[in-house]
């Protein structure tokens, strides 16, 4: 798998912004990527030292169409919380 295929995008939520104070960054990653691949990809793309990677699979939620009985499901996705080494920051995501 290509390095740029592993990291889909950074996740920008209130909780993700709060974690940045603790040197933790949240990314949406490829479903089949493991922790070692995610660590290597973040280190290569952002040029930082990664201390720890935690992953979780987020369940797809149901979407209901207004006025209809149709229920659609969103696809599940994988989230990774990357903890950087002491003193490290990703300047590209701080803006």
GIZIVEN-V878207 format. One record per helix or strand of 2 or more residues. SS is the DSSP state (h for helix, s for strand). FROM is the first residue (numbers start at 1). TO is the last residue. If there is no record, write none. Layout:
# GIZIVEN-V878207
((SS & FROM & TO) (SS & FROM & TO))
This chain:
# GIZIVEN-V878207
((h & 3 & 6) (s & 7 & 10) (h & 14 & 22) (s & 24 & 29) (h & 35 & 46) (s & 50 & 58) (s & 62 & 64) (s & 71 & 73) (s & 77 & 84) (h & 91 & 94))
